[in-house]
Amino acid sequence: MVIAWHLSSSGSAPWLGQLWRIDAGNLGVRIFFVISGYLITTLLLTEHARTGTIDLRRFYFRRACRIMPAFYFFLAMMALAATMGLVSVSRSALLRAATYTSNYLGTGWTLGHSWSLAVEEQFYLLWPSLIVLLGVRRSFMGAAIVLLLSPTFRGIAVLSGDWPDNPRYSFECVADALATGCLLAYARSWLWNTPRYRRLLERRAMELWPIVILMVAVASARWEHFGAIAGLTLLNIAIAVWIDWCLRFPGSRVGRILNARPIAFVGVLSYSIYLWQQPFLREGHTLRFPLSILCIGALALASFFLVEQPMLRLRARIERGRAGRRRVHAPL
């Protein structure tokens, strides 16, 4: 959805021009945030249940190996391209992107998508530490409070026309999407045991739930005040319900599509695709469709196989080495 939105706004694919009605780019990133909150929290809760705590050093090591190499490789290539006059990137923009502060400090188009990576890194920094400091139950009470705070901040920004930075990108105004995913991970078993919720998920009509998501997205994009104060919150919840349904019913027609090898491979490649799509979809300087997509795909594949995969293998070797040393030094 992000790429389709940028294809439309750049003029590369004018036939996608109606995507503004659902704010497709924002919707795609919001789905990512809900998924991320759910996935990261599930991993943290599993570790906490097994060990009674969370190894923050191991968590940050794993996240750094997963996220940073591909991102910094992308930034290095953009810096090189800038020296050759191929893209417009300032030193300050590179610094802001590299320090994950671009959701508060602008970077220009080429690195503009780094705002969502900044939000994600800020989430990684805060959420596991909050669970360690406050405990599981209190930390999730904090996540629930975020569901009230973020719409409040967005509402103030829309009604007053003033906010320290763009509320579309600032962490405090988008954190409720992440918090919704976190709460789904925490309350998923309880929700399933709630008769009304379970009956909802067991209906065959749930295959059409994306229509509900799109309707809420249209209303949020059309009426800015509604979207800021209530629409985006409802959108987060609708996305979370859809994620839960997909996970519980992988044998459905939708599940079979999502589990198809080509779709799954795009999912595996999605981080590199997201990194490399921005430079090729700049308004007035973009390649025509489908050449832009082919270039994005080629560079995403190169990043995945030459940077991401080797770093993940290195991470696995380091972790095996650490596990081996712990076994050697363990008391008899």
N, C-alpha and C positions, 0 to 999 in steps of 0.2 A: 504493500500500500504506500509506503514511503517513496519507493522508486516510481510507482505510477503517478503519485502526486508531483514529484519533481519532473517527470517526463512531461506532464501537463503544463506545469508552471514555466518550464524552460522553453516551451514551444516545440519540443522535439516530437511530441505526439498530441497534436491538438484535438484528436478524437477522444481524448480522456478529459476534456475540458470541464465536464460536469462533476468531477470529483471534489470540487470546492464545496459542493452541497453537503458532503459528509466530513469535510476537513480530513481527507484521507491520510495525510502525513501524520497529523496529530493522533488519529485513531490507531494507526499502525504502531506508533511509539507507545501509546497508552497500553495496547495489548501486550507489548514487550515488557513494560514495567510490571503489569499484573503477573505475567508469567514469571518474571525474574523474582518478584517478591515471594511468590509461591515456591519456586524451586529452591532458592537460597534458604528460605525458612525451613523447608522440609529437610534439607541436608543438616541444618543446624539443630533441629529438634531430634533428628535421628542420632546425631552424635551426642547430644545432651542426655538422651534416654539411655544410651549405651555406656557413657563414661561419667555422667553426672556433672559435666562441665563442657566448655567449648575451648578448644586449643586455638586461641586467636592467632598465634604465630603461624601455625599450620594453615589456618584459613586464609590469612593474608598472603602467605607464600603461594598457595594454590591459585588464588585470584590474580595475583601479580603475573604468574606464569601464563595464565589463560588470556588475560586482557592486554597487558602492557606491550609484549614484544610485537604483536601485529600492529598495534596502534602507533608505537614509536617508529616502526619501520615505515608505516604510511606517512608519518610526519616528516621523516627523513627524506622520503621520495618527493614530498610536496616542497620541502625546502630546496631540494635540487632542481625541481621543475621551475620553481620561482626564479632561481638564478639564471635559468635558460629562457625566461620570459614566457613560459608556457601557462603559468597560472599566476594569480595575484594573491600573494601571501606575505604579510609583514612579519617582522621578528616578534613584535608584541603578540600577534595572533598565534604564532607558533608557541610562544611561552605560555600563553593563557590555555591553549589546548593541552600542552604537555603537563601542566600543573592541575588539570581538571578543574579549572575555574571559569570555563567559557560559558557556563549557564548564567553567569553574572556579568562577565566581561566579554563584549562582542569580539568576534574573530573575522567577520566577513564571510562571504559565501563558501569558499573552498573548504574551510574548516568549521563551517557553521553547524554541521551535524554533530560535532564533538560535545555540544551541550548535553545531549542525552547520555553520553559516556561519562560526563562530569557528574550528572545526577546519580548515575549508577555507582560510581566510585564513592560518592558521598554517602550513599546508602550502605555500601560495604563497610565504610569506616564507622558508621554510627550503629547500625542494627545489631551485629554480633556483640559489640561491646555493651550495648544496652541490655542484652539478654544476660551477659555475664555479671554486670553490675546490679541489675534489679531482680534477676530471676525471670523464669519463663512467664509466670502469670502476670506480674507487674509490667513486664515489657510489652505484653500484648494489650494490656490496658492502655499503655502509651500509644500503641498503634491505633487503637480504637479512637483515642482522642485526636489523632492526626486526621481521621475521617471527618471530624468537625472543624479542625483548624484550617485545613487547606481550602475548603469552600469559603470559609470566612475571609481568608486572605484574598482569594480571587474576587469575592464579592466587593470587598473594600477597594481593590484595584479598579474594578469595572465602574463602580458607583462614583468613586472620587476622581477617576482618570489619572491616578498617581500611584506609583509603587517604586521602590528603589531600583528595580530592574523589571524587565519584561516578565509578567506573571506567567506567561506561556512556558517559560524555561526555568524559572527560579525553583530551587529545591522545595521550599516551603509551600509552593503553590501546586506542585505536581506530585508531592510525596504520598498523597492519598491513594494514587494508583498502586504504588509499591506496597503501602500499608494494607490495601484490600487483598493483594496476593498473600501477604504475611498472615492475615487473619483467616484466609481460606485454608492455609496449611494448618493452622492451629485448631480451627473449628470444623474441619472437614468431616471427621468421624461423628461429632455431635450433630452436624447438619443432616448427615445420612440417616441418623436415628430419629430425626424429626419427621413425623408422618407426612405433613403437608409438603415439606421440601422434597422428600423422597418420592412422593406421588408426582410432583412436578417433573423430576428428572426421569421418571420411568415412562412418561408419556412419549409416544412416537413423534408427536408434534415438536419435540425438542430439536429435531433435525432442522427445523425452520427457525430456531432461536436467533441465528444471525440477522434475520429480518428485524427482530426486536432491537438488536444492537444498532443496526443501521437507522432505525426510526429514532432512537434516542440521540444518535450522532447527528442526524439531520436537524432535530429540534435544538440541540446544543449549538450547532453551527449557525442556525438561522436566528435564534434569539440569544444574544450574547449574555444578557443578564441571567436568563434561565440556565444557560450552560455553565456559567461561572459558579452560581450559587447551588444549583441542584443537578443540572443535566450531566456534568462530568462525573459526579458521584454516582448517579444512576448508571452511567455508562460503565464505570469501573465494576460495579456490582454485576451488571449484565454480562460483562466479559468473564468475571470470575465464575459465574454460574455455568457459562459455556465451557470454560476450561474444565471444571469439575465433571460436567457431563461427558465431555470427550474422553477424559481419563477413566471414567467408570464404564463406558460403553465403547471400547475399542473395536468391537465386532460390528458396530453399526456401519451403515453405508458411508457416513462421514468419517468414521474411524478407519475404514479400509482405505479411503482416499488419502487421509493424513499419514497413514502408515506405509503407503506405496513408496517403493525405493526412490523414485525421482523426487518426490515431495520431501521425503526424509533427508535426502542428500542436500537439497536446497536449504533445509533447516540446519544441517550441520555446517553448511557454507555461509549461513546468513550473516555472521559477524563480519567476515571479510567482504561480503557483498555490500553490507551497510557502510563499511569504511570507504570503499572505493567508488561508490555511486556518485558522491557529491561533486567531484571535479568534472565529471563528464556530463552533468546536467545543469550547467550554469546558463541562465537566461541570456540569449544573444550570442553565446559562445559554445553551444552544445553541438554534438554530432547528431545527425538525424537518426531516428529510430529505423531499423534495429541495430545500427552500427554502434550506438552508444551502449546498448545492452551487451553486445558481444565484447566490447572493450572492458566493461565492468566485470563481466564473467571471467574473462581471461586473467585479469589482474587479481581477482578474488581467488581464483584457482591457484595462481602463483603464490599469493600470500598464504593460503591455507597449507599448501604442500611444502613450501620452502621456509615458512616462519612458524606458523601455528603448530603443525604436526611435530617438527623437530623439538620445539620447546615443551610440548606435552610429553614427548618421550623422555626428554631430559628430566622433567618434573617427576615422572614415574620412577626413573632410576634413582634420583636423589631421595625420594620417599622410601623406596625399597632399602636403600642404604641406611637411612635413619632407623627404619623398623628393625633391620638386622642388628644395628648397634644397641638398640634398646633391649633386644632379646639377649644379647651377649652380657649386658650389664645388669640384667634383671636378677633380683635375689633368688636364691634357690629355695 
